[in-house]
Amino acid sequence: MTQIPRKENTDTRASLELLYHVSREIATAVDLQTLIQRILYLSIKNIGAVNGSIIAVDDGGSPVASSLMIGEEILDFTNEQIQATLDQGLAGWVVQNRQAVLIRDTSKDRRWLQRPDDAEDATGAKSVVSSPFLAQDRLAGIITLVHPEPNYFNDDHQNLVQAIADQSAVAILNSRLHTESLRQARIMTALAESARIITGSLNLSDVLQRILEQISQAIVTEAVSLAMLNQQEGNLEFIASTSNLEHNVAGKKIKIGQGIAGWVAKEKKSVIIPDVYKDERFYTEFDKETGFKTNTIACTPILSQGEVIGVVEAINPKGGAFGPDTLEVLTGISNLAGTAIQHAQLYEALQSAHKRYHHLFEGSINSILISDWAGKIQEANQQTTVLTQFTKEELYLSNIGMIHRIDLELLGNNYQNVSEDSVLAYESILNTKNGDEIPITVLVQAVNIDAKSYIQWVIRDDTDRVELDQLKDDLLSMIYHDLRSPLANVVSSLDVLKTMVETAEEPIVIKSLFDIAIRSTQRIQRLINSLLDINRLEAGQIALDLKPVSLEKLVQESVDTLKPIIENRKLKVSIEIPPKLPRGMIDEDMIRRVIINLVENAIKYSPIEGFVNIHAAQSNDFLHIRVQDNGPGIPQEKRDEIFNKYTRLQGKVGYKGYGLGLAYCRLAIEGHGGEIWVADAPEGGSIFNFTIPVAP
C-alpha cells in the first residue's frame, strides 16, 4: 500500500496550475494503473477533497482498472465494491447519463450509495463531485471526489473536475488500449507457446498431461482437472488431474448437467464461480470423497468442431481470486486442447486399426496380397509365401498376373469393375515357384491404406475342396454304375421268381419272404435315386418328367408300399382326399418318393397304435398336401434346419439315418415350384405341408 503525501486546503482557484500539472502527468504516464493514480492524486490535492476514486471502463462499461484514495493512502478496490458502485452508486449514474454531477449533501440524494460510514454516528453526510472521462463520446472512466463536509463543493469544483476529466479522457483511453494490447500480446504469446507444447505429441496421455501443465502455468491454482464427455452414457468422466493421489478425481463420473462441470458441458458456456458454496450448481460429493476443499472454480468447455467433447476446471487460484484474463486464457487453451485431443484420439484409433489389420493380415489362414492398380504387388502376408513358395522380396518384384490367371472379364481390363463397395470372386489356378498348379478361389476388392487406393487379393487354397468334390463325384458314379445296375437286376429277378412261386403248392411263406426282399430292394432303389436326384437338383441338371397325375392314386400306392411297417406298429392311417380333387402337374416318381419319405417319417416317430393322417385340398393354383402324426414334434428352432442335407435331430427316439430324406423332399418340391414346411399339430406331433402345381 503506497503512502502519498497531500497538501490540504488547496484553493480551487489554482485550476490552471492544476490542469497544467495534469497535462504533464498524463504526457509521461503510459501504464493505465499509474496514470489513473496520478490523475486522482493531483485532483484530490488541488480541489481539496479528502477521498476519491477513478474507475476505468472498457467500451462495454465493464471495469478494467481502478484506484481508491482515502486520506493519504491508495487502496485497492475489491471486485464487489467496484461492481456495487457501478450497479447502484453515483458512478453508475454518471456512466448511464454521461454527465458530471454535484451532490452537495449525500444524505439528501438517492444517487449516492449509502454505506455504513455514512451513518450519522459515523462520518455522516458528505459533499461529492463526479464526472465521466469522455473522448469523442467514448466513455473511458469515472472520477469521484468526496469531502466529509456537506456543501463543501460548489459549481466551480464541478466545472474544474469536468475539465480535468475532459483533458485526461484521451490519455486514459489510449493507455487503456495500450494496456489491452499488451494484455492481448501476453495472452497470444502464452497461447502460442501452449499450442507449440500441446500439439507436440500425438500420444493421448501425453497430450492430456501437457494440457494440464499449460493451464497450471498460465493460471496458478491448487488443482486443474480435465473430464471427457461420454455421449452414449450421458456423463463426464474425469480422466486427468494435477492434484495428488489422495485428492485426485480421476476416474470419477458425473451426469451431463450435474455440477458446475456438467452445467458447462450442457450449456457450452465458460464460467467463474468465486464462491462455489453459494452456487446451487456445485456438486459437493467429490469434495466429500476426496477430502479436497473447493472454494473457487473457473470452468470452460473443450470444443472440437463446435461440439463439446469435455471440460476443464481450474480450482482455487493461489492469489485468492481469478484475474481478468482467466477465462480468456482458459478458453484459449481449451480450444487448443479440443483440437489436440481429437488429433490424438484419431491417431490412436488409426494406430489401433493398423495393428488390428496387420494382425488379421499376417494371421489369416488365406493368402492376402496388396497390389497397386497396375497389378504390381506391394505387400503379401506370411501365408502367401507358404502357398506360392516365393519369398516376399520375390513377390514384390512381381505382378499379380504372374502367379495366377486373372479373370479380366469379371474385373475389367484395367480393373475398372473393382471397388470398395463389393467383393468380386472367381476361381483360378495358382502357379507356384516350383511349377505346381493349385486350384484357388480369389476375392478381389479395392482398399484404402494411408489415404491411398490399392487392390486387395485374398486367395483361398481350394485343393481340399476340389478333392472332396472329386470324391463325391466318384461316390455318386460308383452308386450309379456299381449299385444301381446290379440292384435293378435283383429287382427284376425277384419279380420273375415271385411269379414262379405263386404257382407253387405252398406259396404263402415263400411269397412273404419274397415280398420282404422286394420291399427292401425298392427302398434301396428309392434311396439311390433320391441321392442322385439331390445332386442333380442342386446343380440344376435334372429335367422333370411333368404330366397330370391323380394324387389320390399316388398317395394310396405310397401308403400300400409302407403297409407292412404300418401293420407292424399297429398304426391307424387315414387318407382324406376329395373325390374331385384336380390332378397335379408333377414328376410322378419324384413326388411318390416325397410322399413315401414323409409318411415313413410319420410312421417311425408316431407311438405304437398311434395315427397318421394324409390330407389334400386345392389352394388356388396348387394342391396342398399335409402329413400329420402324433409323435414328439419338431422344436421351433430346428424347423428350417431339418430340410438341410445330413441334418438329424437328437432326441429320445433313436432312429438313425443319413439326413437326406427331407433334403430331397425340399429340393424336389422347390423344383416343382412349390413350398414345403412343418408346423405343430393341435393334438401334439407334427404336420408336414407341401404344395405342388395343379394340372391345367
C-alpha positions in Angstrom: 0.0 0.0 0.0 1.6 3.3 -1.2 1.8 6.4 1.0 1.3 9.6 -1.0 1.5 12.9 0.8 -1.1 15.6 0.1 -1.4 19.2 0.8 -4.6 20.2 2.4 -6.7 23.4 2.0 -5.7 23.8 -1.6 -7.6 26.6 -3.2 -9.6 25.5 -6.2 -8.7 28.8 -7.9 -5.5 27.4 -8.9 -7.3 25.5 -11.7 -4.9 26.5 -14.5 -2.0 25.3 -12.5 -3.8 22.0 -11.8 -4.6 21.4 -15.4 -1.0 22.1 -16.3 0.2 19.5 -13.9 -2.4 17.1 -15.1 -1.3 17.5 -18.7 2.3 16.9 -17.7 1.4 13.7 -15.7 -0.7 12.2 -18.5 2.0 13.0 -21.0 4.6 10.9 -19.2 2.5 8.0 -17.9 1.7 5.1 -20.2 0.6 2.4 -17.8 -3.1 2.7 -17.1 -2.9 2.0 -13.4 -0.1 4.5 -12.9 -2.0 7.1 -15.0 -5.2 7.0 -13.0 -3.4 7.1 -9.7 -1.5 10.3 -10.7 -4.7 11.9 -12.0 -6.5 11.0 -8.8 -3.7 12.3 -6.6 -3.5 15.7 -8.4 -7.3 16.1 -8.4 -7.6 15.4 -4.6 -4.6 17.5 -3.8 -5.7 20.6 -5.8 -9.5 20.5 -5.3 -9.4 19.9 -1.6 -11.1 16.6 -1.5 -10.4 14.0 1.2 -11.3 10.8 -0.6 -11.6 9.9 -4.2 -11.7 7.1 -6.8 -11.3 6.6 -10.5 -12.7 3.6 -12.3 -11.5 3.0 -15.9 -14.0 1.0 -18.0 -14.0 -0.7 -21.4 -16.4 0.1 -24.3 -19.0 -2.1 -22.7 -18.9 -0.3 -19.4 -17.0 -3.1 -17.5 -14.2 -2.1 -15.2 -10.7 -2.6 -16.4 -8.7 -0.7 -13.7 -9.4 1.3 -10.6 -7.8 3.4 -7.9 -9.2 4.4 -4.5 -7.6 7.0 -2.3 -8.6 7.6 1.3 -6.7 10.3 3.2 -3.1 9.8 2.1 -3.3 6.1 1.3 -4.0 4.5 -2.1 -6.1 1.3 -1.5 -7.3 -1.5 -3.7 -10.9 -1.7 -4.8 -12.5 -5.2 -4.3 -14.4 -6.6 -7.2 -17.5 -6.5 -5.1 -17.0 -2.8 -4.3 -16.4 -1.8 -8.0 -19.4 -3.8 -9.2 -21.7 -2.4 -6.5 -20.6 1.2 -7.3 -21.3 0.7 -11.0 -24.6 -1.1 -10.4 -26.1 1.1 -7.7 -23.8 4.0 -6.8 -23.2 7.5 -8.2 -20.6 6.2 -10.6 -23.2 4.1 -12.2 -25.5 7.1 -12.7 -22.7 9.0 -14.3 -21.9 6.1 -16.6 -25.5 5.8 -17.7 -26.1 9.6 -18.1 -22.6 10.5 -19.2 -22.6 13.9 -17.4 -20.9 15.5 -14.4 -22.8 15.7 -11.2 -22.5 17.7 -8.0 -24.1 16.4 -4.7 -23.8 19.0 -2.0 -25.3 16.7 0.7 -25.2 12.9 0.2 -27.9 12.3 2.8 -30.4 14.1 0.6 -29.5 12.5 -2.8 -30.6 8.9 -3.5 -27.9 8.6 -6.2 -25.3 8.2 -3.5 -24.8 4.6 -2.4 -25.2 4.7 1.4 -22.6 2.7 3.2 -22.1 2.1 7.0 -19.7 5.1 7.3 -22.4 7.4 6.0 -24.5 7.0 9.2 -24.9 10.0 11.5 -22.9 8.3 14.3 -20.1 7.7 11.8 -18.7 10.3 9.3 -22.2 11.3 8.3 -23.3 13.2 5.2 -20.7 14.3 2.7 -20.2 16.5 -0.4 -19.4 14.8 -3.7 -18.5 15.8 -7.2 -18.2 13.2 -10.1 -17.5 13.4 -13.8 -17.1 10.9 -16.7 -14.0 10.7 -18.8 -15.4 11.2 -22.3 -13.3 11.2 -25.5 -15.4 11.8 -28.6 -18.4 10.2 -26.9 -16.3 7.2 -25.9 -16.5 6.6 -22.2 -13.1 5.9 -20.6 -14.0 6.0 -16.9 -15.4 7.9 -14.0 -13.8 10.2 -11.3 -15.5 10.7 -8.0 -14.2 13.1 -5.3 -15.5 13.2 -1.7 -15.3 15.8 1.1 -16.6 14.9 4.6 -18.4 18.3 5.0 -21.8 18.8 3.3 -22.0 21.7 0.8 -18.2 21.9 0.6 -18.2 21.5 -3.2 -19.8 24.1 -5.5 -20.3 24.6 -9.2 -16.7 25.8 -9.7 -15.4 22.5 -8.3 -17.8 20.6 -10.6 -16.5 22.6 -13.6 -12.9 22.0 -12.6 -13.4 18.3 -12.2 -15.1 18.1 -15.5 -12.2 20.0 -17.1 -9.7 17.5 -15.6 -11.8 14.6 -16.9 -12.0 16.1 -20.4 -8.3 16.7 -20.5 -7.5 13.2 -19.2 -10.0 11.2 -21.2 -8.0 10.7 -24.3 -4.9 9.7 -22.3 -6.9 7.2 -20.3 -8.4 5.8 -23.5 -5.0 5.5 -25.1 -3.5 4.0 -22.0 -6.4 1.5 -21.8 -5.9 0.5 -25.4 -2.1 0.2 -24.8 -2.7 -1.9 -21.7 -5.2 -4.1 -23.6 -2.8 -4.6 -26.5 -0.1 -5.6 -24.0 -2.5 -8.0 -22.3 -3.6 -9.5 -25.6 0.0 -9.8 -26.6 0.8 -11.7 -23.4 -2.2 -13.9 -23.9 -1.4 -14.6 -27.5 2.3 -15.3 -26.6 1.2 -17.7 -23.9 -1.4 -19.4 -26.2 1.2 -19.7 -29.0 3.6 -21.4 -26.5 0.8 -23.6 -25.2 -0.1 -24.5 -28.8 3.5 -25.5 -29.5 3.8 -27.6 -26.5 0.3 -29.2 -26.5 0.5 -30.2 -30.2 4.0 -31.5 -29.9 2.7 -35.0 -29.2 0.1 -37.4 -30.6 0.1 -39.7 -27.6 -3.3 -39.1 -25.8 -1.9 -39.5 -22.3 1.0 -37.2 -23.0 -1.4 -34.6 -24.6 -3.7 -34.6 -21.6 -0.7 -34.1 -19.3 0.6 -31.2 -21.4 -2.8 -29.5 -21.3 -2.9 -29.7 -17.5 0.7 -28.3 -17.3 0.0 -25.4 -19.6 -3.2 -24.4 -17.7 -1.3 -24.7 -14.3 1.4 -22.4 -15.6 -1.0 -19.9 -17.1 -3.4 -19.9 -14.2 -1.7 -20.7 -10.9 -4.2 -22.8 -9.0 -4.3 -25.6 -6.4 -5.6 -28.1 -9.0 -6.6 -28.5 -12.6 -8.9 -31.3 -13.7 -10.0 -32.5 -17.2 -13.1 -34.5 -17.9 -14.1 -36.2 -21.2 -17.7 -36.5 -22.4 -19.3 -39.9 -23.0 -22.4 -39.0 -25.0 -23.8 -42.6 -25.0 -23.7 -42.9 -21.3 -24.7 -39.3 -20.8 -21.9 -38.4 -18.4 -18.5 -36.8 -17.9 -15.5 -38.8 -16.7 -12.6 -37.1 -15.1 -9.5 -38.6 -16.7 -6.7 -36.4 -15.6 -5.9 -34.1 -12.7 -2.9 -32.3 -11.2 -4.0 -32.9 -7.6 -2.1 -35.5 -5.6 -3.3 -39.1 -5.4 -5.2 -38.6 -2.2 -7.4 -35.8 -3.6 -7.4 -37.0 -7.3 -10.8 -37.1 -9.0 -9.5 -39.2 -12.0 -12.0 -42.0 -12.8 -15.0 -40.2 -11.2 -18.1 -39.5 -13.2 -20.9 -37.0 -13.2 -24.0 -36.7 -15.4 -24.3 -34.1 -18.0 -25.9 -31.1 -16.4 -24.8 -32.2 -12.9 -22.4 -29.9 -11.0 -20.6 -26.9 -12.5 -18.7 -29.1 -14.9 -21.8 -30.8 -16.1 -23.6 -27.5 -16.5 -20.7 -26.1 -18.6 -20.8 -29.2 -20.8 -24.6 -28.9 -21.3 -24.7 -25.2 -21.9 -21.4 -24.8 -23.8 -20.5 -21.8 -21.6 -17.5 -20.8 -19.6 -18.0 -19.7 -16.0 -16.1 -18.4 -13.0 -17.7 -19.2 -9.6 -16.0 -17.0 -6.9 -17.6 -19.0 -4.0 -18.9 -22.4 -5.0 -20.8 -23.0 -1.8 -23.1 -20.0 -2.8 -23.8 -21.6 -6.1 -26.6 -24.3 -6.2 -24.9 -26.0 -9.2 -21.9 -27.0 -7.2 -21.6 -30.8 -6.7 -20.2 -31.4 -3.2 -19.8 -35.2 -3.4 -16.3 -35.1 -4.9 -15.0 -32.9 -2.0 -16.6 -35.3 0.5 -15.0 -38.4 -1.2 -11.5 -36.9 -1.8 -11.2 -34.6 1.2 -10.3 -31.7 -1.1 -11.8 -28.2 -0.3 -13.0 -26.4 -3.3 -13.6 -22.6 -3.0 -13.4 -21.1 -6.4 -13.7 -22.6 -9.8 -13.1 -21.5 -13.4 -14.6 -23.9 -15.9 -14.7 -24.0 -19.6 -15.9 -26.5 -22.3 -13.5 -28.3 -24.5 -14.8 -28.0 -28.1 -14.0 -29.9 -31.2 -15.7 -28.8 -34.5 -18.2 -26.9 -32.5 -19.2 -29.8 -30.3 -18.4 -30.3 -26.6 -16.0 -33.3 -26.0 -15.1 -32.4 -22.5 -14.5 -29.7 -19.8 -11.5 -28.4 -17.9 -11.6 -26.9 -14.4 -9.1 -24.6 -12.7 -9.7 -24.8 -8.9 -8.7 -22.4 -6.1 -6.4 -19.7 -7.5 -3.2 -19.2 -5.4 -3.9 -15.5 -5.2 -7.3 -16.0 -3.8 -9.2 -14.7 -6.9 -9.0 -15.3 -10.6 -7.6 -12.4 -12.7 -9.4 -10.7 -15.5 -7.6 -12.8 -18.1 -8.5 -16.1 -16.6 -11.5 -17.1 -18.8 -9.8 -15.9 -21.9 -6.6 -17.8 -21.3 -8.5 -20.9 -20.1 -10.9 -20.8 -23.1 -7.9 -20.4 -25.5 -6.0 -23.3 -24.1 -9.3 -25.4 -24.0 -9.8 -24.7 -27.7 -6.2 -25.8 -28.4 -6.9 -28.9 -26.2 -10.0 -29.8 -28.2 -8.1 -30.0 -31.5 -5.1 -31.7 -29.9 -7.2 -34.3 -28.1 -9.2 -35.1 -31.3 -5.9 -35.5 -33.3 -4.5 -37.8 -30.6 -7.7 -39.8 -30.5 -7.7 -40.2 -34.3 -4.1 -41.1 -34.3 -4.6 -43.8 -31.6 -7.6 -45.1 -33.5 -5.6 -45.2 -36.7 -2.7 -47.0 -34.9 -5.1 -49.4 -33.4 -6.7 -50.1 -36.7 -3.3 -50.6 -38.3 -2.4 -53.1 -35.6 -5.7 -55.0 -36.0 -5.3 -55.0 -39.8 -1.7 -56.2 -39.5 -2.7 -58.9 -37.1 -5.6 -60.1 -39.3 -3.3 -59.7 -42.4 -0.4 -61.8 -41.1 -2.6 -64.2 -39.1 -5.0 -65.0 -41.9 -5.2 -68.7 -43.0 -5.7 -67.4 -46.5 -3.1 -65.7 -48.7 -3.5 -61.9 -48.9 -1.7 -59.7 -51.3 -1.9 -55.9 -51.9 -1.2 -54.5 -55.3 -1.3 -51.1 -57.0 -3.8 -50.5 -59.8 -1.2 -51.7 -62.3 -1.1 -55.1 -60.6 2.4 -54.7 -59.0 2.5 -56.5 -55.7 3.1 -54.1 -52.8 2.5 -56.3 -49.8 2.0 -60.0 -49.0 1.3 -61.9 -45.8 3.2 -64.9 -44.5 0.6 -67.4 -45.8 1.3 -66.2 -49.3 4.9 -67.2 -49.1 3.9 -70.6 -47.8 1.3 -71.1 -50.6 3.3 -69.7 -53.5 6.8 -70.8 -52.2 8.1 -67.3 -53.3 9.8 -65.0 -50.8 8.3 -61.7 -50.1 11.2 -60.0 -51.9 10.5 -62.0 -55.0 6.8 -61.3 -54.8 7.4 -57.5 -54.5 9.2 -57.7 -57.9 6.2 -59.5 -59.5 2.9 -58.7 -60.9 -0.3 -60.3 -59.6 -0.9 -61.8 -63.0 2.3 -63.8 -62.8 1.2 -66.0 -60.0 -2.4 -66.7 -61.1 -4.7 -66.4 -64.1 -6.8 -63.2 -63.6 -10.5 -63.1 -64.7 -10.3 -59.9 -66.6 -13.8 -60.4 -67.9 -15.0 -60.1 -64.3 -12.6 -57.4 -63.1 -12.2 -55.4 -66.3 -9.0 -55.0 -68.4 -7.9 -52.1 -66.2 -9.7 -53.4 -63.0 -12.4 -50.8 -63.6 -15.0 -53.1 -62.1 -13.1 -53.4 -58.8 -14.4 -51.1 -56.0 -14.5 -50.8 -52.2 -18.3 -51.4 -52.2 -18.3 -55.0 -53.3 -16.2 -58.1 -53.4 -15.6 -59.9 -56.8 -14.9 -63.6 -56.7 -13.7 -66.1 -59.2 -12.0 -69.5 -59.4 -8.5 -69.8 -60.9 -5.2 -71.7 -60.8 -2.2 -70.5 -58.8 1.3 -71.0 -60.2 3.8 -71.8 -57.5 7.6 -71.2 -57.7 8.1 -75.0 -58.1 5.7 -75.2 -61.1 2.8 -76.7 -59.2 -0.7 -75.6 -60.1 -3.1 -75.1 -57.2 -6.9 -74.6 -57.6 -7.9 -71.4 -55.8 -10.8 -69.0 -55.2 -9.8 -65.3 -55.5 -11.7 -62.5 -53.7 -10.9 -59.0 -55.1 -11.8 -55.6 -53.5 -10.4 -52.1 -53.5 -9.0 -50.9 -50.2 -7.8 -47.6 -48.9 -4.5 -47.7 -46.9 -2.9 -44.5 -45.6 -5.2 -42.4 -47.9 -4.0 -44.3 -51.0 -6.1 -46.7 -53.0 -4.9 -50.3 -53.6 -6.3 -53.7 -54.7 -6.6 -56.5 -52.1 -6.4 -60.1 -53.4 -7.5 -62.8 -51.0 -6.5 -66.2 -52.3 -8.1 -69.3 -50.8 -6.5 -72.7 -51.4 -9.2 -75.0 -52.8 -7.2 -78.1 -53.0 -9.1 -79.9 -50.2 -12.5 -78.8 -51.6 -11.7 -79.9 -55.1 -10.5 -83.3 -53.8 -13.7 -83.6 -51.8 -15.8 -82.7 -54.8 -14.0 -85.4 -56.8 -14.6 -87.9 -54.1 -18.3 -87.0 -54.1 -18.4 -87.4 -57.8 -16.6 -90.7 -57.7 -19.0 -91.9 -55.0 -22.1 -90.9 -57.0 -20.6 -92.5 -60.0 -20.0 -95.7 -58.0 -23.6 -95.6 -56.7 -25.0 -95.1 -60.2 -22.9 -97.6 -62.0 -21.8 -100.2 -59.4 -25.0 -100.4 -57.3 -27.9 -99.2 -59.4 -27.5 -101.6 -62.3 -27.0 -104.7 -60.2 -29.8 -103.7 -58.0 -32.1 -103.4 -61.0 -31.2 -106.9 -62.0 -32.0 -108.1 -58.4 -35.4 -106.4 -58.6 -36.2 -107.9 -62.0 -35.1 -111.4 -60.9 -37.2 -111.2 -57.7 -40.2 -110.2 -59.8 -39.7 -113.3 -62.0 -39.2 -115.5 -59.0 -42.3 -114.2 -57.4 -44.4 -115.1 -60.4 -43.0 -118.6 -60.4 -43.5 -119.0 -56.6 -47.2 -118.0 -56.9 -47.8 -121.3 -58.8 -46.2 -123.4 -56.2 -48.3 -125.7 -53.9 -47.4 -123.8 -50.6 -46.5 -120.3 -51.8 -47.5 -118.3 -48.6 -44.3 -118.5 -46.6 -42.0 -118.2 -49.7 -44.1 -115.3 -51.0 -43.8 -113.4 -47.7 -40.1 -113.7 -47.9 -40.0 -112.5 -51.5 -42.2 -109.5 -50.5 -39.7 -108.5 -47.8 -36.8 -108.8 -50.3 -38.7 -106.8 -52.9 -39.7 -104.0 -50.5 -36.1 -103.8 -49.2 -34.6 -103.6 -52.7 -37.3 -101.0 -53.7 -36.3 -98.9 -50.6 -32.6 -99.1 -51.6 -33.6 -98.1 -55.1 -35.5 -95.1 -53.8 -32.6 -94.0 -51.6 -30.2 -94.3 -54.5 -32.5 -92.4 -56.8 -33.0 -89.7 -54.2 -29.3 -89.3 -53.6 -28.7 -88.9 -57.3 -31.6 -86.5 -57.7 -30.3 -84.4 -54.8 -27.0 -83.8 -56.6 -28.7 -83.1 -59.9 -31.3 -80.8 -58.4 -28.6 -78.8 -56.6 -26.6 -78.5 -59.8 -29.8 -77.7 -61.8 -29.1 -80.6 -64.1 -32.3 -82.6 -63.8 -35.2 -82.4 -66.2 -38.6 -83.1 -64.6 -40.9 -85.5 -66.4 -44.1 -83.5 -65.8 -47.5 -85.0 -66.5 -51.0 -84.9 -64.9 -51.1 -87.4 -62.1 -54.0 -88.4 -59.8 -53.0 -87.5 -56.2 -55.4 -90.0 -54.7 -53.9 -92.9 -56.6 -50.4 -91.7 -55.9 -51.0 -91.4 -52.1 -52.7 -94.8 -52.0 -49.8 -96.5 -53.8 -47.3 -94.8 -51.4 -49.2 -96.0 -48.3 -49.5 -99.5 -49.8 -45.8 -99.6 -50.2 -45.4 -98.9 -46.4 -48.3 -101.2 -45.4 -46.1 -103.9 -43.7 -44.5 -101.4 -41.2 -47.9 -99.7 -40.7 -49.3 -103.0 -39.6 -46.3 -103.9 -37.6 -46.7 -100.7 -35.5 -50.5 -101.1 -35.3 -51.0 -97.5 -36.7 -54.2 -96.1 -38.0 -53.6 -94.3 -41.3 -56.3 -92.2 -42.7 -56.4 -90.6 -46.2 -58.6 -87.5 -46.7 -58.6 -86.6 -50.4 -61.8 -85.1 -52.1 -63.1 -87.2 -55.0 -63.0 -84.4 -57.4 -59.6 -83.0 -56.5 -57.7 -81.9 -59.6 -54.7 -83.8 -60.8 -51.2 -82.4 -60.1 -48.7 -81.5 -62.9 -45.8 -83.4 -61.4 -42.9 -85.8 -62.0 -44.7 -88.9 -60.6 -41.7 -90.8 -59.5 -40.2 -87.8 -57.6 -43.4 -86.9 -55.8 -44.1 -90.6 -55.0 -40.7 -90.6 -53.2 -41.6 -87.3 -51.4 -44.9 -88.8 -50.1 -43.2 -92.1 -49.1 -40.4 -90.2 -47.2 -42.9 -88.0 -45.3 -45.3 -90.9 -44.4 -42.4 -93.1 -43.5 -41.1 -90.5 -41.1 -44.5 -90.0 -39.6 -44.8 -93.8 -39.0 -41.4 -94.0 -37.4 -42.0 -91.1 -35.0 -45.6 -91.9 -34.1 -46.1 -94.1 -31.0 -47.3 -97.7 -31.2 -51.1 -97.7 -32.0 -50.8 -94.0 -33.0 -52.2 -92.4 -36.1 -51.0 -90.8 -39.3 -53.3 -88.6 -41.4 -52.8 -87.6 -45.0 -55.0 -84.8 -46.2 -55.1 -82.9 -49.6 -57.0 -79.9 -50.8 -56.8 -77.3 -53.6 -55.4 -73.9 -52.8 -55.6 -71.6 -55.8 -53.3 -73.0 -58.5 -51.7 -75.5 -56.1 -52.6 -78.7 -54.3 -51.9 -78.5 -50.6 -50.9 -81.9 -49.0 -50.5 -82.4 -45.2 -49.0 -85.4 -43.5 -49.8 -85.4 -39.8 -48.5 -87.6 -36.9 -48.9 -87.6 -33.2 -45.2 -88.1 -32.4 -42.9 -85.8 -30.3 -43.0 -82.9 -32.8 -40.2 -80.7 -34.1 -38.6 -77.9 -32.0 -39.2 -74.4 -33.4 -35.5 -73.6 -33.8 -35.0 -76.8 -35.9 -37.8 -76.4 -38.4 -35.7 -74.8 -41.1 -32.6 -76.8 -40.3 -34.2 -80.2 -40.8 -34.5 -79.7 -44.6 -30.8 -79.4 -45.0 -28.6 -82.3 -46.0 -27.1 -84.5 -43.3 -29.3 -83.0 -40.5 -30.6 -85.4 -37.9 -32.5 -84.5 -34.8 -31.0 -85.6 -31.5 -33.7 -86.9 -29.2 -35.0 -89.8 -27.1 -36.1 -91.7 -30.2 -33.0 -93.3 -31.6 -33.9 -93.7 -35.3 -30.8 -93.5 -37.5 -30.5 -92.1 -41.0 -28.3 -90.0 -43.2 -30.3 -86.9 -43.1 -31.0 -87.0 -46.8 -34.8 -87.7 -47.0 -36.1 -84.3 -46.0 -33.4 -82.5 -48.0 -34.5 -84.5 -51.1 -38.2 -83.5 -50.4 -37.3 -79.8 -50.2 -35.3 -79.9 -53.5 -38.0 -81.9 -55.3 -40.9 -79.7 -54.1 -39.0 -76.5 -54.9 -38.0 -78.0 -58.3 -41.8 -78.1 -59.0 -42.3 -74.5 -57.9 -43.9 -75.4 -54.6 -43.1 -75.0 -50.9 -42.5 -77.3 -48.0 -42.7 -76.6 -44.3 -43.5 -78.1 -40.9 -46.0 -77.0 -38.2 -47.3 -78.2 -34.8 -50.3 -80.5 -34.8 -53.1 -79.3 -32.4 -53.2 -82.6 -30.6 -49.4 -82.8 -30.5 -47.0 -84.1 -33.1 -46.1 -82.5 -36.4 -47.8 -81.6 -39.7 -45.5 -81.6 -42.8 -47.0 -79.5 -45.5 -46.1 -79.2 -49.2 -47.6 -77.7 -52.3 -47.5 -78.9 -56.0 -49.0 -77.2 -59.0 -52.4 -78.1 -60.4 -52.5 -79.7 -63.8 -54.1 -77.4 -66.4 
